[in-house]
Amino acid sequence: MSEGNASYAVHLLREALPKLNASGDLELSAYFITDLARALIAAGDIQEADQLLSRGLRLAEQIESRRDLRRLHLLLGQRALDLGRYADSYNHYEKALQFIDDGAPNQALALRNVATACLYLEKIEDARVYAERAYAANPDDLTARGTLGIILQASGRSAEAVPYLEAAAAGDAAEDATRALASAYADTGQFDRAVQMLEAAAKHAHDASLPVEQARALRDLGHLYLRSNHLSDAIKVWMQAVALYEDNSHHAQAARLLCDIGGARVQLGHTSRAYRDYEQALMLLSSANDPATRGVVLSNAANMYVDRGDLETAEAFFSEAIKIAQQTGDTRAEATRRGNLGWFLLQTGRYERAKNALNYALELERTAQDGSGRRRSDQQPRADGRRAGRQRSRRSAPPQGVGARSVGRHIALDVGAARTIRCIPHAVGRGRRSGRTCAHRRRTRGRQR
């Protein structure tokens, strides 16, 4: 494995495991099952690797082996992070940290990666705490600097983030920091410099045969184009990114980006084509196997089904998306989705339910804004914090697609939902007629597009 010969490592480990199983040494079996899974991942046999990781984890839990639980949770956390399954990654890294001593060599990596997962999951305060711990442990570590800079940039502190990101971007394997630095430059008025940096990052990744890094650079470049209202350019680079994600089995990130593409097409008036983007995103959900991504896609698709007149499907999607936000502790997403549900109920004449949904959305939004959002008391308390990737019309991406939330139509509805929430007491107060007028205007706008 250390020499890069994963296929031969797989061969040797396959021969060794039956003998270990026959010996009855469960701890040694768990250790080498993990090694075989790592070798299979390196060799590209992902399906068998995932099966072995599940088997190894069950065995490590059975024998209560701290060493193997640590190794497996670290590996599973990294794998989930790479695939965009951020809730899974977060859970695995939190468990791994329980088995890592302070100052251990792998502690810094675990802290950096759980910070990234937190950022994707909109737990900005948790992300900052983990990143600061990693940086404090080794201030000379460029990767730790970069992670802290990425989180500062994502939380709107771009000027403060620039020195950290510039230092990290000058080092090796600095793709995440480079993308975040481009975003920080855009935030501080250096838009052309940001575009040039992301174009160069995409080309470098292509030349180095790093397709997923190329996709991430193209994704962030598209968000810059979106910010400058160059929607056709954004769609063009996003389509390239989706193809790269799908070719490399990053289905969750492809599904999220398809929602961004659909949203951009809606803004251009290409509604029929946007429907196909949302439908493609829905088809990817079974492969993505990530609840947070499922919530984003369903939230976007619900609005599409409203426009198409399939109200039963739309309501089912709204409800499931809200449930997912509750389960993942994403207060802001729940506020947005309840706001969208309230808007939908208002248009369909269910005014009392609309009022309740929108008032609840307002409460959730206030909770998220003052940073007091917490998980329910039966779960381990963690800060929910603000959004991981601010609305892309204002801010570009943190590492590996942070801002993993769909932008396009979903983020447009983040803004639109807030406006609806603020005016709903007056709209409901005016009674049924105003509701019909609102719905009529919405339908008229849909036809005009």
Rosetta blueprint (number, residue, H / E / L):
1 M L
2 S L
3 E L
4 G L
5 N L
6 A H
7 S H
8 Y H
9 A H
10 V H
11 H H
12 L H
13 L H
14 R H
15 E H
16 A H
17 L H
18 P H
19 K H
20 L H
21 N H
22 A H
23 S H
24 G L
25 D L
26 L H
27 E H
28 L H
29 S H
30 A H
31 Y H
32 F H
33 I H
34 T H
35 D H
36 L H
37 A H
38 R H
39 A H
40 L H
41 I H
42 A H
43 A H
44 G L
45 D L
46 I H
47 Q H
48 E H
49 A H
50 D H
51 Q H
52 L H
53 L H
54 S H
55 R H
56 G H
57 L H
58 R H
59 L H
60 A H
61 E H
62 Q H
63 I H
64 E L
65 S L
66 R H
67 R H
68 D H
69 L H
70 R H
71 R H
72 L H
73 H H
74 L H
75 L H
76 L H
77 G H
78 Q H
79 R H
80 A H
81 L H
82 D H
83 L L
84 G L
85 R L
86 Y H
87 A H
88 D H
89 S H
90 Y H
91 N H
92 H H
93 Y H
94 E H
95 K H
96 A H
97 L H
98 Q H
99 F L
100 I L
101 D L
102 D L
103 G L
104 A L
105 P L
106 N L
107 Q H
108 A H
109 L H
110 A H
111 L H
112 R H
113 N H
114 V H
115 A H
116 T H
117 A H
118 C H
119 L H
120 Y H
121 L L
122 E L
123 K L
124 I H
125 E H
126 D H
127 A H
128 R H
129 V H
130 Y H
131 A H
132 E H
133 R H
134 A H
135 Y H
136 A H
137 A H
138 N L
139 P L
140 D L
141 D L
142 L H
143 T H
144 A H
145 R H
146 G H
147 T H
148 L H
149 G H
150 I H
151 I H
152 L H
153 Q H
154 A H
155 S L
156 G L
157 R L
158 S H
159 A H
160 E H
161 A H
162 V H
163 P H
164 Y H
165 L H
166 E H
167 A H
168 A H
169 A H
170 A L
171 G L
172 D L
173 A L
174 A L
175 E H
176 D H
177 A H
178 T H
179 R H
180 A H
181 L H
182 A H
183 S H
184 A H
185 Y H
186 A H
187 D H
188 T L
189 G L
190 Q L
191 F H
192 D H
193 R H
194 A H
195 V H
196 Q H
197 M H
198 L H
199 E H
200 A H
201 A H
202 A H
203 K H
204 H H
205 A H
206 H H
207 D H
208 A L
209 S L
210 L L
211 P H
212 V H
213 E H
214 Q H
215 A H
216 R H
217 A H
218 L H
219 R H
220 D H
221 L H
222 G H
223 H H
224 L H
225 Y H
226 L H
227 R H
228 S L
229 N L
230 H L
231 L H
232 S H
233 D H
234 A H
235 I H
236 K H
237 V H
238 W H
239 M H
240 Q H
241 A H
242 V H
243 A H
244 L H
245 Y H
246 E H
247 D H
248 N L
249 S L
250 H L
251 H H
252 A H
253 Q H
254 A H
255 A H
256 R H
257 L H
258 L H
259 C H
260 D H
261 I H
262 G H
263 G H
264 A H
265 R H
266 V H
267 Q H
268 L H
269 G L
270 H L
271 T H
272 S H
273 R H
274 A H
275 Y H
276 R H
277 D H
278 Y H
279 E H
280 Q H
281 A H
282 L H
283 M H
284 L L
285 L H
286 S H
287 S H
288 A H
289 N L
290 D L
291 P H
292 A H
293 T H
294 R H
295 G H
296 V H
297 V H
298 L H
299 S H
300 N H
301 A H
302 A H
303 N H
304 M H
305 Y H
306 V H
307 D H
308 R H
309 G L
310 D L
311 L H
312 E H
313 T H
314 A H
315 E H
316 A H
317 F H
318 F H
319 S H
320 E H
321 A H
322 I H
323 K H
324 I H
325 A H
326 Q H
327 Q H
328 T H
329 G L
330 D L
331 T H
332 R H
333 A H
334 E H
335 A H
336 T H
337 R H
338 R H
339 G H
340 N H
341 L H
342 G H
343 W H
344 F H
345 L H
346 L H
347 Q H
348 T L
349 G L
350 R L
351 Y H
352 E H
353 R H
354 A H
355 K H
356 N H
357 A H
358 L H
359 N H
360 Y H
361 A H
362 L H
363 E H
364 L H
365 E H
366 R H
367 T H
368 A H
369 Q H
370 D L
371 G L
372 S L
373 G L
374 R E
375 R L
376 R L
377 S L
378 D L
379 Q L
380 Q L
381 P L
382 R L
383 A E
384 D L
385 G L
386 R L
387 R L
388 A L
389 G L
390 R L
391 Q L
392 R L
393 S L
394 R L
395 R L
396 S L
397 A L
398 P L
399 P H
400 Q H
401 G H
402 V L
403 G L
404 A L
405 R L
406 S L
407 V L
408 G H
409 R H
410 H H
411 I H
412 A H
413 L H
414 D H
415 V H
416 G H
417 A H
418 A H
419 R H
420 T H
421 I H
422 R H
423 C H
424 I H
425 P H
426 H H
427 A H
428 V H
429 G H
430 R L
431 G L
432 R H
433 R H
434 S H
435 G H
436 R H
437 T H
438 C H
439 A H
440 H H
441 R H
442 R H
443 R H
444 T H
445 R H
446 G H
447 R H
448 Q H
449 R L
